[in-house]
Amino acid sequence: MSTSNTHDERFANMTFASVYPLYLTKIEKKGRRKEELDEVIRWLTGFDDKKLDTLIKDKVTFESFFKQAKLNPHASLITGVICGYRVEEIENTLTQKVRYLDKLVDELAKGKKMEKILRAL
């Protein structure tokens, strides 16, 4: 699925620090904890807690955030629709990675078991 250049550029320039509190609010409203959110982010990106805190503090863009990430080899198992886009069909690599993260946060908020969210094989 193709997205517009404007759409892709918006994700590239958006800071992770501006979105993280929104993720946190979303999952906490559903009874989940910050530790679970961080676990999901660590699983997808390979970051440890210290690196994650630094990236938030430094207000890095999503482009920089995912350039520094070592994407989990099972990330391609993340499928489904988020915000009207089928994540496995998104052509822009960065936009797809952002939507992977959105999908994992959405699954966490919906109460899915952590083993399912982390694509335990």
Helices and strands as residue ranges (DSSP letters): H 5-13, H 16-29, H 34-45, H 49-57, H 62-68, G 75-77, E 81-82, E 85-86, G 87-89, H 93-109, H 114-117
